[in-house]
Amino acid sequence: MRRLDANMLGVGATPAVRSHSSNRPDDPPLPDDHPLLLTVRGLLDRFGGFIFTGPPGTSKSYYAAKIADRLTDGDKSRIRFTQFHQSYQYEDFMEGFVPRKDGSGFTLQAKLFLEMCREAGENKNRNKLFVLVIDELSRGDSGRIFGEALTYVERSKRGLPVTLASGDSMIIPDNVVILATMNPLDRGVDEVDAAFERRFAKIPMDPDRDLLREQLERNGLPETLRGRVVGFFDMINGRAKANPQAAVGHTYFFDVTDEASLQLVWDYQLRFLIDKAMRLNADDRAEVEAGWNRMFEGLPDDDATS
């Protein structure tokens, strides 16, 4: 007698794979007709890079990674990820001296971006894109990090030789695409704008009530509470028009399935965001908290016990 398992019958589970785009490993790739993917693809001939800009929790990193995956046809070897921060330097990004293992001194080593550009330039199929995803673009000093290469990320200057600090030469080939994320309220944003605004396409990423409603419905959140969450979301983001720091992204609520998980969002995340955004206006802060508490008042029994 032959023993059959689930995989042989074609009903086995697909192994979960970690990625930079989601904390849900089984999340599907973006469809071909996704508006954001279509926008990026439509602008590739004009721009060599894109900045997804918006407040926290608006899926910037998620979509950057998802789009990188589609632009490279799922070939992970053609994607690089990095995150800028205050200590990130040219020596981390372009080239720098590193100690030899035998302790005999230092050797010059190509770093993330230089290494990627060389690999992309050596690829015989120049239609194959290589994608660099930069999280938190505005937290680093872009001029210091890119150095001499900063001007040459512009699409019209691709393929021109760049002399690096070491005296070596490089080019940024046409098949390198940069996808960056940025919170427009971060410190250093003005410097980023001065260096990048003309060279990169900026794509706004705003809090999305429709995405929020769809996710809460998938999570099985009862209808009454779901409507109240969306109402609070609209209220706080309406106030953010006058106080941009108060903007609340939809992903803050993506794991909400019931009252208890909803309250955790306030207790451990939102109240700190609101405290910071409204620290000079106690009345507004009190009104927002009162609006939050009203979500839980008089819920139907099926909502309250779900």
Steps between C-alpha positions, in 0.01 A plus 500: 500500500637841400495770767407851378569820686342847463776630273467208261128570476565866428332629812807563713574835657744736330804559722505847654782722379627804685525821302559870559152589380274352764477329833263256328723253311215368282409848372454479121699712250351818358271440201604635160227763507578641845491883463827560685687239296360646179609850607858390568528301179356791301764739636808277476614657172498846658617439857769273639355507848181544698432637848192370677418779742240502775437473875576182697275202441409573136659189343804676354751222578244235412441633150865582437591136564201368307578716197868402516390137484287562189764712321754219543255220412545357847879463466620577854863514383422825318356680804692670780355649818651761727387752758648845541575629849706774662820292502468367144786624283662492156728224634192283566329570169760562229849381595720486805806345656447186706758309708652188350427178688868428548551835675748622239324828433199626308356438157264713289162331462198581283191544714127457440424750223830480312489123508143497370576747218794289384293183505218669306746639246657159443164331441473419130123548500466873566120464511539323835451758771695517825314672782633668812242561775598774747291528814498826699672707230475824698674360811837503325707771335440407137773727363758343729376144434482518119802727468612557142226267371214722618470693172520182293192331641310733267367311199661738246847440649491124520794327337738795546824425689529611863836535675475376858690622804751219453573608142320196358229548241139377491180548304139476612340294222150550360375175651545614862183627669485657846184478710515708818260567786476823697291657773464865389502616863837345583795724574724546199218494248593843358850376421357190331268715290785723382706205384235265372183684401601557138655157457233280655127466452310555824195284561273602790390223736204619704284334767248289306155442653400251228803281567425520871136400455592207275762372745268525801234311307751227413596486868140429594456813713126539569319748278405760763849520647652497154297808404604678818869430441474645150314799646777564753757458221321766294476733801867489598623532143262791445679676786833413338426748222576775750746294705685259267677326789162362610457291183431133572576238237265213425752228588477587870167315496586209270522242780177607672252215531298594811463756780803374690739521205358842411571634848861381472547733204419798723680380811832425333511715185241766423489680832872571474461629144212725610689621808788611281285655227276692743736573786427873467121461478355308793140564388552334161681213667207446741247509214691236306517269802130552566431408138700183546309401815163560332576217256442249778176645640171313455629233264253224408557176691644322198756780455592517866555127539670418169 
